[in-house]
Amino acid sequence: MSTPALVVLAHGTGDAAGRSTWGRLLVRLRAALPDVEVRLAYAGVARPQLADVLPQLDGPVVVVPAFLAAGFHVRVDVPGQLAALGRDDVVLAEPLGSDPVLVDVALERLREAGWDGERVVLTAAGSTDAAAQEDLRVAAGRFAERLGTAVPVGYIAGGEPRVADVVAAQDGPVALVTWLLAPGAFHRWLADAGAVVVAEPLGDHDGVVEVVLARYVRGALRAREHFPVL
């Protein structure tokens, strides 16, 4: 069979810094996979979306959801989009999730921002989806294991509790570890949350590239099992 193409599926953004981050990540993935067609699609808001990208690619294709929690997009929206496109040669890989490698990347970003032992709060975009909230609790547990102390979660946009409320409830100064992949409005809003340290998003860090590649490799193996004649 032909080598599966890779489509990295991101949250939609119109933010220039966010789009630039995704562009840099794509350059790095193409360098790591010189024989693979690598594309970017957005789940919503911005273009290109899956309906724009997939018709340009002959199968098989591996779609890697670049999401840190498996919420509505991963469980409902994206499978629905694939079904509507009528493609039976596409593998939907596992989302990035709370991979331990990404936890380490986020803590590295926190140290780069000047963290000096302040109480840490995990900040995520947020969701009202129960599965996504459970994923964030798992992530918080992994941060707690690394730091040796409880790490509460604050949501930036969807769901409760909101970041500013979690920060206000802590004793002493607070540092925010950012559970976002790219900069944009959500990250900028954190400047007003009352913390003394705000980490940068994960960005195109080596660890992010590593995890995307790992998801692609697993998805490509599934593609070879399911579509052996393509």
ROTORLO-121776 format. One record per residue: residue number from 0; residue in one letter; x negated, z negated, y of N, C-alpha, C in turn. Coordinates in nm, 4 decimals, always signed. Each point is the difference from the previous one (the first is absolute). Layout:
N
  num  residuo      n_xx      n_zz      n_yy     ca_xx     ca_zz     ca_yy      c_xx      c_zz      c_yy
  NUM        A         X         Z         Y         X         Z         Y         X         Z         Y
...
***
This chain:
230
  num  residuo      n_xx      n_zz      n_yy     ca_xx     ca_zz     ca_yy      c_xx      c_zz      c_yy
    0        M   -0.0837   +0.0000   -0.1189   +0.0837   +0.0000   +0.1189   -0.0874   +0.0000   +0.1241
    1        S   +0.0543   +0.0414   +0.1120   -0.0742   -0.0021   +0.1251   -0.0145   -0.1429   +0.0499
    2        T   -0.1014   -0.0211   +0.0846   -0.0222   -0.1333   +0.0565   +0.1143   -0.0351   +0.0936
    3        P   +0.0641   -0.1139   -0.0193   +0.1129   -0.0353   +0.0875   -0.0418   -0.0142   +0.1456
    4        A   +0.0830   +0.0490   +0.0883   -0.0202   -0.0236   +0.1422   +0.0330   -0.1456   +0.0320
    5        L   -0.0495   -0.0466   +0.1121   +0.0280   -0.1367   +0.0461   +0.0735   +0.0073   +0.1326
    6        V   +0.1157   -0.0659   +0.0058   +0.0709   -0.0182   +0.1262   +0.0023   -0.1486   +0.0313
    7        V   -0.0642   -0.0366   +0.1093   +0.0035   -0.1383   +0.0474   +0.1244   -0.0151   +0.0865
    8        L   +0.0885   -0.0894   -0.0403   +0.1266   -0.0185   +0.0710   -0.0062   -0.1263   +0.0846
    9        A   +0.0075   +0.0173   +0.1317   -0.0118   -0.1120   +0.0932   +0.1330   -0.0249   +0.0696
   10        H   +0.0129   -0.1178   +0.0601   +0.1118   -0.0246   +0.0905   -0.0127   +0.0963   +0.1165
   11        G   +0.1100   +0.0468   +0.0513   -0.0042   +0.0910   +0.1131   -0.0487   -0.0688   +0.1263
   12        T   -0.0784   +0.0703   +0.0806   -0.0453   -0.0540   +0.1265   -0.0212   +0.1123   +0.0997
   13        G   +0.0363   -0.0248   +0.1228   -0.0301   +0.0916   +0.1077   -0.1155   -0.0505   +0.0839
   14        D   -0.0585   -0.1114   -0.0413   -0.1093   -0.0623   +0.0752   -0.1298   +0.0778   -0.0215
   15        A   -0.0672   +0.0343   +0.1099   -0.1211   +0.0817   -0.0098   -0.1098   -0.0700   -0.0784
   16        A   -0.0182   -0.1303   +0.0234   -0.1038   -0.0733   -0.0723   +0.0322   -0.0084   -0.1484
   17        G   +0.1291   -0.0187   -0.0318   +0.0404   -0.0053   -0.1396   -0.0230   +0.1321   -0.0694
   18        R   +0.0365   +0.1110   +0.0641   -0.0182   +0.1320   -0.0599   -0.1486   +0.0311   -0.0166
   19        S   -0.0804   -0.0448   +0.0960   -0.1442   +0.0204   -0.0104   -0.0580   -0.0747   -0.1203
   20        T   +0.0508   -0.1213   -0.0231   -0.0464   -0.0778   -0.1159   +0.0333   +0.0722   -0.1296
   21        W   +0.1228   +0.0497   -0.0118   +0.0369   +0.0737   -0.1210   -0.0834   +0.1260   -0.0149
   22        G   -0.0322   +0.0638   +0.1115   -0.0844   +0.1195   -0.0058   -0.1387   -0.0310   -0.0535
   23        R   -0.0581   -0.1113   +0.0460   -0.1333   -0.0385   -0.0490   +0.0042   -0.0340   -0.1483
   24        L   +0.1077   -0.0678   -0.0416   +0.0124   -0.0344   -0.1414   +0.0084   +0.1267   -0.0844
   25        L   +0.0733   +0.0996   +0.0484   +0.0115   +0.1252   -0.0746   -0.1362   +0.0693   -0.0125
   26        V   -0.0787   -0.0009   +0.1063   -0.1336   +0.0600   -0.0051   -0.0842   -0.0675   -0.1078
   27        R   +0.0095   -0.1300   -0.0074   -0.0801   -0.0736   -0.0981   +0.0485   +0.0270   -0.1422
   28        L   +0.1299   +0.0108   -0.0183   +0.0529   +0.0292   -0.1330   -0.0380   +0.1409   -0.0440
   29        R   +0.0022   +0.0942   +0.0919   -0.0400   +0.1370   -0.0345   -0.1470   +0.0066   -0.0383
   30        A   -0.0815   -0.0809   +0.0669   -0.1421   -0.0032   -0.0353   -0.0203   -0.0594   -0.1392
   31        A   +0.0837   -0.0975   -0.0360   -0.0114   -0.0643   -0.1311   +0.0596   +0.0853   -0.1113
   32        L   +0.0921   +0.0906   +0.0357   +0.0685   +0.0844   -0.0983   -0.0160   +0.1472   +0.0407
   33        P   -0.1220   +0.0527   -0.0072   -0.0233   +0.1355   +0.0529   +0.0770   +0.1102   -0.0716
   34        D   +0.0428   -0.0257   -0.1221   +0.0715   +0.1022   -0.0769   +0.1518   -0.0208   -0.0003
   35        V   +0.0472   -0.0906   +0.0850   +0.1426   -0.0340   +0.0023   +0.0591   +0.0351   +0.1362
   36        E   +0.1179   +0.0598   -0.0008   +0.0737   +0.0226   +0.1241   +0.0586   -0.1331   +0.0454
   37        V   -0.0389   -0.0457   +0.1182   +0.0430   -0.1302   +0.0508   +0.0807   +0.0204   +0.1276
   38        R   +0.1204   -0.0514   +0.0014   +0.0883   +0.0141   +0.1162   +0.0551   -0.1366   +0.0410
   39        L   +0.0527   -0.0046   +0.1209   +0.0670   -0.1190   +0.0533   +0.1456   +0.0339   +0.0274
   40        A   +0.0896   -0.0904   -0.0357   +0.1411   +0.0126   +0.0354   +0.0491   -0.1352   +0.0494
   41        Y   +0.1034   +0.0038   +0.0833   +0.0609   -0.1228   +0.0504   +0.1374   -0.0193   -0.0641
   42        A   +0.0333   -0.1269   -0.0237   +0.1282   -0.0306   -0.0642   +0.1169   +0.0194   +0.0961
   43        G   -0.0263   -0.0052   +0.1278   +0.1047   +0.0164   +0.0997   -0.0585   +0.0020   +0.1394
   44        V   +0.0844   +0.0188   +0.0986   -0.0338   -0.0041   +0.1430   -0.0837   +0.1205   +0.0437
   45        A   -0.1141   +0.0216   -0.0640   -0.0926   +0.1051   +0.0413   -0.0096   +0.1088   -0.1066
   46        R   -0.0624   +0.1089   +0.0350   -0.0262   +0.1091   -0.0929   -0.1504   +0.0235   -0.0087
   47        P   -0.0439   +0.0536   -0.1170   +0.0789   +0.0583   -0.1085   +0.0564   -0.1057   -0.0943
   48        Q   +0.1144   +0.0290   -0.0606   +0.0589   -0.0852   -0.1018   -0.0123   +0.0686   -0.1352
   49        L   +0.0449   -0.0680   -0.1055   -0.0133   +0.0569   -0.1341   +0.0661   +0.1374   -0.0095
   50        A   +0.1139   +0.0146   +0.0659   +0.0710   +0.1275   -0.0046   -0.0789   +0.1121   +0.0674
   51        D   -0.0948   -0.0361   +0.0873   -0.0857   +0.0992   +0.0641   -0.1222   +0.0315   -0.0853
   52        V   -0.0540   -0.1016   -0.0649   -0.1287   +0.0130   -0.0680   +0.0130   +0.0524   -0.1426
   53        L   +0.0927   -0.0548   -0.0776   +0.0074   +0.0348   -0.1421   +0.0255   +0.1487   -0.0257
   54        P   +0.0844   +0.0682   +0.0787   +0.0189   +0.1431   -0.0260   -0.1283   +0.0822   +0.0161
   55        Q   -0.0998   -0.0561   +0.0688   -0.1264   +0.0699   +0.0184   -0.0963   -0.0202   -0.1166
   56        L   +0.0365   -0.0872   -0.0939   -0.0901   -0.0367   -0.1092   +0.0608   +0.0391   -0.1341
   57        D   -0.0768   +0.0725   -0.0784   +0.0395   +0.0234   -0.1384   -0.0307   -0.1263   -0.0798
   58        G   +0.0844   -0.0292   -0.0997   -0.0193   -0.1215   -0.0775   -0.1173   +0.0102   -0.0943
   59        P   -0.0410   -0.1105   -0.0552   +0.0559   -0.1337   +0.0210   -0.0504   -0.0635   +0.1298
   60        V   +0.0738   -0.1013   +0.0459   -0.0335   -0.0724   +0.1224   +0.0131   -0.1495   -0.0268
   61        V   -0.0929   -0.0761   +0.0537   +0.0088   -0.1462   -0.0034   +0.0260   -0.0493   +0.1420
   62        V   +0.1105   -0.0698   +0.0188   +0.0329   -0.0597   +0.1297   -0.0370   -0.1477   -0.0062
   63        V   -0.0903   -0.0413   +0.0883   -0.0418   -0.1400   +0.0068   +0.0651   -0.0646   +0.1227
   64        P   +0.0960   -0.0905   -0.0199   +0.0618   -0.0683   +0.1141   -0.0981   -0.0995   +0.0625
   65        A   -0.0414   +0.0278   +0.1215   -0.0942   -0.0887   +0.0684   +0.0768   -0.1116   +0.0686
   66        F   +0.0656   -0.0810   -0.0814   +0.0796   -0.1121   +0.0474   -0.0539   -0.1283   -0.0623
   67        L   +0.0015   -0.1077   +0.0781   -0.0530   -0.1276   -0.0467   +0.1068   -0.0855   -0.0665
   68        A   +0.1233   +0.0492   -0.0027   +0.1093   -0.0673   -0.0702   +0.0968   +0.1057   -0.0494
   69        A   +0.0555   -0.0221   -0.1174   +0.0888   +0.0992   -0.0622   +0.1442   -0.0242   +0.0427
   70        G   +0.0308   +0.0381   +0.1219   +0.1340   -0.0192   +0.0520   +0.0882   +0.1210   -0.0207
   71        F   +0.0933   +0.0210   +0.0910   +0.1004   +0.1056   -0.0118   -0.0626   +0.1379   -0.0164
   72        H   -0.1034   +0.0299   +0.0800   -0.0608   +0.1326   -0.0068   -0.0495   +0.0305   -0.1413
   73        V   -0.0744   -0.0945   -0.0566   -0.0625   +0.0242   -0.1304   +0.1035   +0.0047   -0.1112
   74        R   +0.0982   -0.0886   +0.0038   +0.0918   -0.0134   -0.1137   +0.1199   +0.0950   +0.0075
   75        V   +0.0426   +0.0359   +0.1216   +0.1237   +0.0773   +0.0146   -0.0222   +0.1310   +0.0760
   76        D   -0.0552   -0.0102   +0.1181   -0.0078   +0.1151   +0.0890   -0.0872   +0.1124   -0.0569
   77        V   -0.1226   -0.0325   -0.0386   -0.0915   +0.1042   -0.0478   +0.0484   +0.0624   -0.1309
   78        P   +0.0414   -0.0801   -0.1010   +0.0564   +0.0654   -0.1194   +0.1187   +0.0899   +0.0330
   79        G   +0.0815   -0.0414   +0.0978   +0.1123   +0.0831   +0.0403   -0.0457   +0.1306   +0.0628
   80        Q   -0.1039   -0.0057   +0.0830   -0.0525   +0.1215   +0.0611   -0.0549   +0.0950   -0.1065
   81        L   -0.0711   -0.0551   -0.0980   -0.0556   +0.0836   -0.1069   +0.1116   +0.0657   -0.0814
   82        A   +0.1052   -0.0772   -0.0286   +0.1121   +0.0556   -0.0755   +0.0674   +0.1125   +0.0783
   83        A   +0.0140   -0.0191   +0.1317   +0.0641   +0.1020   +0.0832   -0.0815   +0.1280   +0.0051
   84        L   -0.1328   -0.0131   -0.0114   -0.0859   +0.1172   +0.0027   -0.0018   +0.0725   -0.1339
   85        G   +0.0513   -0.0643   -0.1029   +0.0078   +0.0629   -0.1309   -0.1335   +0.0224   -0.0671
   86        R   -0.0995   -0.0822   +0.0334   -0.1315   +0.0173   -0.0603   -0.0120   -0.0887   -0.1230
   87        D   -0.0321   +0.0636   -0.1146   -0.0189   -0.0760   -0.1230   -0.1474   -0.0047   -0.0395
   88        D   -0.0881   +0.0341   +0.0956   -0.1439   -0.0001   -0.0270   -0.0741   -0.0946   +0.0944
   89        V   +0.0706   -0.1018   +0.0478   -0.0570   -0.0961   +0.0944   +0.0017   -0.1394   -0.0618
   90        V   -0.1136   -0.0675   +0.0059   -0.0114   -0.1385   -0.0448   -0.0043   -0.0900   +0.1228
   91        L   +0.0868   -0.0982   +0.0046   -0.0024   -0.0999   +0.1065   -0.0855   -0.1159   -0.0476
   92        A   -0.1176   -0.0146   +0.0578   -0.0945   -0.1045   -0.0411   +0.0455   -0.1364   +0.0509
   93        E   -0.0693   -0.1026   -0.0431   +0.0281   -0.1353   +0.0477   -0.0389   -0.0106   +0.1474
   94        P   +0.0740   -0.0769   +0.0789   -0.0419   -0.0245   +0.1385   -0.1293   -0.0814   +0.0032
   95        L   -0.0611   -0.0074   +0.1151   -0.1249   -0.0765   +0.0122   +0.0246   -0.1478   -0.0257
   96        G   +0.1124   -0.0517   +0.0503   +0.0381   -0.1380   -0.0287   -0.1027   -0.1010   +0.0476
   97        S   +0.0014   -0.1155   -0.0652   -0.0910   -0.1098   +0.0391   -0.1254   +0.0024   -0.0857
   98        D   -0.0581   +0.1177   -0.0160   -0.1217   +0.0141   -0.0794   -0.1068   -0.0970   +0.0512
   99        P   -0.0683   -0.0716   -0.0898   -0.1028   -0.0950   +0.0443   -0.1074   +0.0629   +0.0881
  100        V   -0.0307   +0.1270   -0.0226   -0.0985   +0.0678   +0.0846   +0.0489   +0.0039   +0.1445
  101        L   +0.1283   +0.0245   +0.0199   +0.0554   +0.0063   +0.1355   +0.0055   -0.1381   +0.0643
  102        V   +0.0230   -0.1025   -0.0804   -0.0054   -0.1372   +0.0525   -0.1383   -0.0276   +0.0561
  103        D   -0.1031   +0.0413   -0.0727   -0.1369   -0.0186   +0.0485   -0.0257   +0.0791   +0.1277
  104        V   +0.0547   +0.1213   +0.0071   -0.0157   +0.0802   +0.1222   +0.0640   -0.0707   +0.1185
  105        A   +0.1211   -0.0517   -0.0197   +0.0697   -0.0684   +0.1090   -0.0772   -0.1226   +0.0478
  106        L   -0.0603   -0.0733   -0.0931   -0.0789   -0.1172   +0.0393   -0.1283   +0.0417   +0.0718
  107        E   -0.0558   +0.1114   -0.0387   -0.1162   +0.0518   +0.0725   +0.0371   +0.0346   +0.1431
  108        R   +0.1166   +0.0638   +0.0167   +0.0478   +0.0305   +0.1353   +0.0217   -0.1283   +0.0806
  109        L   +0.0482   -0.1039   -0.0669   +0.0226   -0.1281   +0.0683   -0.1316   -0.0588   +0.0498
  110        R   -0.1018   +0.0039   -0.0855   -0.1306   -0.0511   +0.0430   -0.0572   +0.0838   +0.1129
  111        E   +0.0173   +0.1308   -0.0075   -0.0476   +0.0882   +0.1071   +0.0663   -0.0336   +0.1339
  112        A   +0.1245   -0.0478   -0.0054   +0.0739   -0.0316   +0.1227   -0.0421   -0.1334   +0.0610
  113        G   -0.0862   -0.0744   -0.0715   -0.0499   -0.1258   +0.0551   +0.0615   -0.1248   -0.0587
  114        W   +0.0627   +0.0108   -0.1151   +0.0602   -0.1173   -0.0638   -0.1042   -0.1076   -0.0210
  115        D   +0.0336   -0.1218   +0.0380   -0.0937   -0.1124   -0.0084   +0.0669   -0.1204   -0.0637
  116        G   +0.0761   +0.0239   -0.1054   +0.0614   -0.1092   -0.0726   +0.1391   -0.0376   +0.0459
  117        E   +0.0568   +0.0747   +0.0955   +0.1365   -0.0307   +0.0447   +0.0989   +0.0194   -0.1157
  118        R   +0.1159   -0.0663   +0.0131   +0.1059   +0.0169   -0.0987   +0.0401   +0.1464   -0.0055
  119        V   +0.0122   +0.0547   -0.1209   +0.0266   +0.1425   -0.0169   +0.1477   +0.0232   -0.0314
  120        V   +0.0586   +0.0974   +0.0680   +0.1358   +0.0470   -0.0275   -0.0097   +0.1474   -0.0394
  121        L   +0.0662   +0.0368   -0.1076   +0.0043   +0.1388   -0.0441   +0.1123   +0.0728   +0.0736
  122        T   -0.0342   +0.1072   +0.0700   +0.0998   +0.0742   +0.0762   +0.0262   +0.1347   -0.0661
  123        A   +0.1266   +0.0301   -0.0229   +0.0402   +0.1250   -0.0634   +0.1124   +0.0624   +0.0808
  124        A   +0.0190   +0.1302   -0.0181   +0.1067   +0.0688   +0.0728   +0.1337   -0.0668   -0.0247
  125        G   +0.0222   -0.0417   -0.1253   +0.1228   -0.0717   -0.0321   +0.1050   +0.0894   -0.0606
  126        S   +0.0904   -0.0618   -0.0733   +0.1058   +0.0738   -0.0681   +0.1107   -0.0969   -0.0382
  127        T   +0.1209   +0.0518   -0.0072   +0.1109   -0.0795   -0.0531   +0.0173   +0.0263   -0.1495
  128        D   -0.0838   +0.0875   -0.0559   +0.0058   +0.0341   -0.1416   -0.0608   -0.1132   -0.0830
  129        A   +0.0736   -0.0483   -0.0983   -0.0455   -0.1153   -0.0785   -0.1282   +0.0301   -0.0758
  130        A   -0.0119   +0.1213   -0.0541   -0.1211   +0.0353   -0.0746   -0.1217   +0.0026   +0.0915
  131        A   +0.0170   +0.0549   +0.1194   -0.1105   +0.0045   +0.0952   -0.0396   -0.1409   +0.0428
  132        Q   +0.0976   -0.0870   +0.0220   -0.0315   -0.1372   +0.0381   -0.0754   -0.0729   -0.1117
  133        E   +0.0364   +0.0284   -0.1243   -0.0722   -0.0606   -0.1115   -0.1440   +0.0504   -0.0036
  134        D   -0.0208   +0.1286   +0.0254   -0.1358   +0.0543   +0.0058   -0.0826   -0.0706   +0.1067
  135        L   +0.0620   -0.0294   +0.1136   -0.0720   -0.0678   +0.1076   -0.0320   -0.1443   -0.0369
  136        R   +0.0890   -0.0637   -0.0764   -0.0306   -0.1350   -0.0476   -0.1183   +0.0023   -0.0964
  137        V   -0.0054   +0.1026   -0.0838   -0.1152   +0.0151   -0.0899   -0.1282   +0.0187   +0.0810
  138        A   +0.0076   +0.0853   +0.1019   -0.1170   +0.0214   +0.0855   -0.0440   -0.1303   +0.0658
  139        A   +0.0969   -0.0765   +0.0523   -0.0334   -0.1273   +0.0647   -0.0672   -0.0938   -0.0992
  140        G   +0.0454   +0.0016   -0.1251   -0.0623   -0.0831   -0.1024   -0.1443   +0.0393   -0.0243
  141        R   -0.0278   +0.1281   +0.0054   -0.1375   +0.0457   -0.0216   -0.0899   -0.0389   +0.1169
  142        F   +0.0540   +0.0074   +0.1215   -0.0770   -0.0473   +0.1140   -0.0249   -0.1499   -0.0113
  143        A   +0.1006   -0.0739   -0.0437   -0.0151   -0.1450   -0.0153   -0.1081   -0.0333   -0.1021
  144        E   -0.0066   +0.0760   -0.1086   -0.1042   -0.0219   -0.1005   -0.1382   +0.0215   +0.0590
  145        R   -0.0131   +0.1042   +0.0811   -0.1304   +0.0294   +0.0613   -0.0410   -0.1085   +0.0988
  146        L   +0.0985   -0.0496   +0.0767   -0.0310   -0.0919   +0.1101   +0.0090   -0.1470   -0.0382
  147        G   +0.0633   -0.0286   -0.1137   +0.0108   -0.1384   -0.0435   +0.1027   -0.0803   +0.0772
  148        T   +0.0958   +0.0686   +0.0600   +0.1049   -0.0682   +0.0750   +0.1223   +0.0887   +0.0052
  149        A   +0.1161   -0.0588   +0.0245   +0.1229   +0.0792   +0.0077   -0.0077   +0.0987   +0.1154
  150        V   +0.0551   +0.1184   -0.0222   +0.0030   +0.1045   +0.1032   +0.1453   +0.0435   +0.0185
  151        P   +0.0641   -0.0442   +0.1069   +0.1393   +0.0412   +0.0245   +0.0072   +0.1452   +0.0439
  152        V   +0.1172   +0.0599   -0.0179   +0.0230   +0.1399   +0.0362   +0.0900   +0.0072   +0.1227
  153        G   -0.0359   +0.0860   +0.0933   +0.0845   +0.0271   +0.1153   +0.0288   +0.1481   +0.0077
  154        Y   +0.1264   +0.0371   +0.0253   +0.0394   +0.1397   +0.0076   -0.0025   +0.0473   +0.1458
  155        I   -0.0472   +0.1223   +0.0180   -0.0103   +0.0555   +0.1343   +0.1339   +0.0572   +0.0461
  156        A   +0.0695   +0.0687   -0.0893   +0.1219   +0.0707   +0.0417   +0.1210   -0.0332   -0.0853
  157        G   -0.0073   +0.0206   -0.1318   +0.1162   -0.0198   -0.0854   -0.0061   -0.1296   -0.0768
  158        G   +0.1112   -0.0700   -0.0084   +0.0051   -0.1224   -0.0783   -0.0445   -0.1227   +0.0772
  159        E   +0.0091   -0.1115   -0.0676   -0.0364   -0.1294   +0.0581   -0.0923   -0.0739   -0.0978
  160        P   -0.0876   -0.0874   +0.0540   -0.0189   -0.0401   +0.1401   -0.0900   +0.0976   +0.0757
  161        R   +0.0198   +0.0046   +0.1306   -0.0816   +0.0868   +0.0839   -0.1357   -0.0654   +0.0276
  162        V   -0.0970   +0.0850   +0.0305   -0.1380   -0.0473   +0.0165   -0.0097   -0.1089   +0.1060
  163        A   +0.0584   +0.0217   +0.1159   -0.0134   -0.0974   +0.1091   +0.0549   -0.1363   -0.0405
  164        D   +0.1078   -0.0024   -0.0769   +0.0578   -0.1267   -0.0443   -0.0926   -0.0714   -0.0994
  165        V   -0.0619   +0.0777   -0.0881   -0.0926   -0.0600   -0.0969   -0.1228   -0.0551   +0.0716
  166        V   -0.0512   +0.0752   +0.0967   -0.1154   -0.0468   +0.0768   +0.0339   -0.1297   +0.0728
  167        A   +0.1166   -0.0045   +0.0638   +0.0398   -0.1190   +0.0770   +0.0172   -0.1224   -0.0885
  168        A   +0.0288   +0.0210   -0.1274   +0.0234   -0.1118   -0.0915   -0.1288   -0.0613   -0.0549
  169        Q   -0.1152   +0.0638   +0.0260   -0.1260   -0.0486   -0.0543   -0.0624   -0.1053   +0.0913
  170        D   -0.0784   -0.0872   -0.0597   -0.0779   -0.0977   +0.0777   -0.1344   +0.0619   +0.0354
  171        G   -0.0266   +0.0112   +0.1296   -0.1283   +0.0528   +0.0427   -0.0009   +0.1511   +0.0118
  172        P   -0.1159   +0.0549   +0.0363   -0.0109   +0.1443   +0.0217   +0.0185   +0.0797   -0.1288
  173        V   +0.0477   +0.1223   +0.0159   +0.0361   +0.0843   -0.1143   -0.0720   +0.1340   +0.0089
  174        A   -0.0396   +0.0507   -0.1154   -0.0560   +0.1348   -0.0116   +0.0945   +0.0840   -0.0853
  175        L   +0.0216   +0.1231   +0.0417   +0.0901   +0.0895   -0.0725   -0.0805   +0.0983   -0.0837
  176        V   +0.0213   -0.0042   -0.1309   -0.0565   +0.1022   -0.0874   +0.1044   +0.1104   -0.0112
  177        T   -0.0409   +0.1216   +0.0282   +0.0943   +0.1096   +0.0195   +0.0197   +0.0784   -0.1285
  178        W   +0.1225   -0.0001   -0.0516   +0.0344   +0.0716   -0.1236   +0.0667   +0.1320   +0.0364
  179        L   -0.0761   +0.0802   +0.0739   +0.0419   +0.1336   +0.0414   -0.1149   +0.0956   -0.0290
  180        L   +0.0331   +0.1235   -0.0293   -0.1054   +0.0967   -0.0298   -0.0552   +0.0680   +0.1246
  181        A   +0.0840   +0.0261   +0.0980   -0.0431   +0.0759   +0.1173   +0.0531   -0.0646   +0.1276
  182        P   -0.0681   +0.0234   +0.1118   +0.0480   -0.0552   +0.1278   +0.1262   +0.0706   +0.0470
  183        G   +0.0659   -0.0645   +0.0945   +0.1234   +0.0540   +0.0554   +0.0743   -0.1095   +0.0731
  184        A   +0.1273   +0.0227   +0.0241   +0.0796   -0.0950   +0.0769   +0.0043   -0.1372   -0.0665
  185        F   +0.0161   -0.0048   -0.1317   +0.0088   -0.1287   -0.0686   -0.1251   -0.0832   +0.0256
  186        H   -0.1162   +0.0621   -0.0101   -0.1231   -0.0758   +0.0210   -0.0134   -0.0441   +0.1458
  187        R   +0.0386   +0.0849   +0.0923   -0.0091   -0.0377   +0.1412   +0.0893   -0.1185   +0.0313
  188        W   +0.1161   -0.0073   -0.0640   +0.0918   -0.1118   +0.0256   -0.0626   -0.1342   -0.0371
  189        L   -0.0953   +0.0003   -0.0899   -0.0618   -0.1261   -0.0434   -0.0777   -0.0680   +0.1120
  190        A   -0.0379   +0.0742   +0.1015   -0.0734   -0.0595   +0.1119   +0.0835   -0.1052   +0.0716
  191        D   +0.1319   +0.0083   -0.0132   +0.0891   -0.0945   +0.0686   +0.0536   -0.1089   -0.0931
  192        A   -0.0592   -0.0139   -0.1170   +0.0529   -0.0956   -0.0984   -0.0553   -0.1408   +0.0171
  193        G   -0.0960   -0.0191   +0.0881   -0.0519   -0.1338   +0.0265   -0.1221   -0.0393   -0.0810
  194        A   -0.0592   +0.0920   -0.0728   -0.1183   -0.0302   -0.0807   -0.1263   +0.0177   +0.0832
  195        V   -0.1069   -0.0695   -0.0395   -0.1273   +0.0124   +0.0718   -0.0863   +0.1114   -0.0579
  196        V   +0.0283   +0.0405   -0.1225   -0.0730   +0.1091   -0.0652   +0.1015   +0.0931   -0.0657
  197        V   -0.0158   +0.1301   +0.0220   +0.0857   +0.0997   -0.0646   -0.0900   +0.1037   -0.0662
  198        A   +0.0046   +0.0094   -0.1313   -0.0829   +0.0961   -0.0718   +0.0516   +0.1416   +0.0177
  199        E   -0.0899   +0.0954   -0.0140   +0.0374   +0.1410   +0.0021   +0.0666   +0.0374   -0.1325
  200        P   +0.0751   +0.1109   -0.0022   +0.0551   +0.0496   -0.1260   -0.1112   +0.0412   -0.0975
  201        L   +0.0376   +0.0271   -0.1236   -0.0985   +0.0335   -0.1027   -0.0719   +0.1301   +0.0310
  202        G   +0.0703   +0.0977   +0.0537   -0.0626   +0.1245   +0.0423   -0.0547   +0.0820   -0.1152
  203        D   -0.1056   +0.0768   +0.0283   -0.0599   +0.0875   -0.1014   -0.1216   -0.0660   -0.0648
  204        H   +0.0096   -0.1287   -0.0205   -0.1063   -0.0779   -0.0635   -0.0302   +0.0538   -0.1402
  205        D   -0.1243   -0.0219   -0.0448   -0.0390   +0.0417   -0.1354   +0.0982   -0.0506   -0.1049
  206        G   +0.0470   -0.1240   +0.0174   +0.0909   -0.0590   -0.0977   +0.1324   +0.0729   -0.0075
  207        V   +0.0504   +0.0473   +0.1142   +0.1251   +0.0755   +0.0002   -0.0194   +0.1316   -0.0744
  208        V   -0.1109   +0.0677   +0.0271   -0.0310   +0.1244   -0.0713   -0.0069   -0.0268   -0.1503
  209        E   -0.0662   -0.1074   -0.0376   -0.0142   -0.0352   -0.1419   +0.1350   -0.0188   -0.0678
  210        V   +0.0916   -0.0705   +0.0648   +0.1293   -0.0285   -0.0622   +0.0859   +0.1259   -0.0079
  211        V   -0.0016   +0.0828   +0.1038   +0.0755   +0.1258   -0.0055   -0.0528   +0.0869   -0.1140
  212        L   -0.1314   +0.0080   -0.0133   -0.0585   +0.0794   -0.1078   +0.0402   -0.0539   -0.1371
  213        A   +0.0026   -0.1317   -0.0126   +0.0393   -0.0596   -0.1284   +0.1441   +0.0335   -0.0339
  214        R   +0.0888   -0.0041   +0.1000   +0.1402   +0.0347   -0.0249   +0.0117   +0.1483   -0.0377
  215        Y   -0.0791   +0.0834   +0.0663   +0.0038   +0.1434   -0.0318   -0.0466   +0.0259   -0.1428
  216        V   -0.1086   -0.0636   -0.0396   -0.0532   +0.0227   -0.1345   +0.1023   -0.0397   -0.1055
  217        R   +0.0647   -0.1146   +0.0190   +0.1037   -0.0412   -0.0957   +0.1156   +0.0997   -0.0014
  218        G   +0.0386   +0.0451   +0.1180   +0.1092   +0.0964   +0.0080   -0.0375   +0.1325   -0.0640
  219        A   -0.1250   +0.0421   +0.0167   -0.0448   +0.1257   -0.0604   +0.0016   -0.0096   -0.1520
  220        L   -0.0348   -0.1161   -0.0528   +0.0070   -0.0187   -0.1455   +0.1441   +0.0119   -0.0485
  221        R   +0.0931   -0.0588   +0.0745   +0.1419   +0.0126   -0.0356   +0.0457   +0.1449   +0.0072
  222        A   -0.0496   +0.0720   +0.1002   +0.0378   +0.1403   +0.0144   -0.0466   +0.0801   -0.1211
  223        R   -0.1199   -0.0287   -0.0481   -0.0519   +0.0726   -0.1159   +0.0808   -0.0314   -0.1259
  224        E   +0.0519   -0.1222   -0.0082   +0.0831   -0.0362   -0.1139   +0.1374   +0.0663   +0.0061
  225        H   +0.0574   +0.0058   +0.1197   +0.1365   +0.0487   +0.0162   +0.0098   +0.1509   +0.0170
  226        F   -0.1052   +0.0602   +0.0566   +0.0058   +0.1441   +0.0279   -0.1206   +0.0706   -0.0622
  227        P   -0.0215   -0.0106   -0.1298   -0.1221   +0.0514   -0.0613   -0.0149   +0.1509   +0.0084
  228        V   +0.1085   +0.0736   +0.0210   -0.0095   +0.1462   -0.0004   -0.0153   +0.0582   +0.1398
  229        L   +0.0071   -0.0824   +0.1038   -0.0104   +0.0519   +0.1361   -0.1455   +0.0307   +0.0351
***
